[in-house]
Amino acid sequence: MSLTAPVNGTTTASSGEGSVRRRSLWEFVEGSGLQSLVVGVSKDPNAKLTVLLVSPDSGRPALAIKVPTTDGAARAVEAEERMLLDLSPLPRPVMGTIPRIVDTVEFQGRPGIVMTAVQGTPMTTSYLRRRHTASPVRVEAHFAAIEAWLAEFQRGTAAEPAPLDMDGGVASRLASRHRDAEGVDDVLESLAEIYTRLRQNSVPRTAVHGDLWVGNVLVSGGRASGVVDWEAGAASGEPVRDLVRFALMYALFLDRRTRAGRRVAGHPDLRAGEWGAGVQYALDGGGWFPALFRRFLHEGLARLGASPASWRDAALAGIAEIAALTDHDGFARLHLDLFRRVARQERADREVR
């Protein structure tokens, strides 16, 4: 089905069966009989607007509408629509944690999607609560919830094994996006060595979320009850990407409430300071969180059939992926610098050994 130009604030979709008028976002909201809540516009350069439609009887969200504000955002929304349609045959209960497409709308001449609203409390609510990340019990519960969800999701979408491939165009994107950055050639050389070592493993191809972090996970009753924002997903891809993305993003903000130079509560070996200190602490530090971080990766890799000893290479490849693919240029450059610091130390350690 192809889109034609907006007509009087609406959009017409043309197909072999004739033309169908797509309702505008606000027409859909008004006609739904539900209460609306705008939950915010993302801070990415290509922002999306999300509206929750809430039942006045239960007070619970029934539908979620996502509409783009730029052409780039429109491509992302269309990618999410395709991904969710690809996932629709998944069996329950995992399908109950994933939004289902129910309609499309128009917003400022661009198509948006209407989805079922998955239930639960965003994991960020507890993650950002004071001293949450200082508690081994609470943090371990988050990691356990994601590990259980990932295991079920990946088992339900698993296909034939293939060499563990964390590249998928990351290296070429890094080379073009950061061609003027200091030391980018060394970064690419280190990354090529990492990819070579990782390809010695074999794991099944599975569906991939692509941006699995606390901001995209809802929890209820100690389990991951919902996973949202599938625009970076793939129906068949490298499952280790989701494993390392969650662990890295959880570590990244451990020092967010701590002044530079001070110890981070609950983590005596971590001092706030250089950007990415939480990730470096997870990779090389001592204490309960680095142990949890590494165990999460060990067990996830083993479950997928890869060597647990590959955990560090997988994590570094995950850092490089963010540097290559994230929408925000500043965030990408910070991850490039982080990869360079960690890879430089890694190479020095290997030369000593």
Secondary structure, 3 states (H helix, E strand, C coil): CEEEEEECCEEEEEECCEEEEECEHHHHHHHHCCEEEEEEECCCCCCEEEEEEECCCCCCEEEEEEEECCHHHHHHHHHHHHHHHHHCCCCCCHHHHCCCEEEEEEECCEEEEEEECCCCEEHHHHHCCCCHHHCHHHHHHHHHHHHHHHHHHHHHHCCCEEECCCCCCHHHHHHHHCCCCCCHHHHHHHHHHHHHHHCCCEEECEEECCCCCHHHEEEECCEEEEECCCCCCEEEECCHHHHHHHHHHHHHCCCCCCCCCCEECCEEEEECCCCCHHHHHHHHCCCHHHHHHHHHHHHHHHHHCCCHHHHHHHHHHHHHHHHHHCCCHHHHHHHHHHHHHHHHHHHHHHHHC
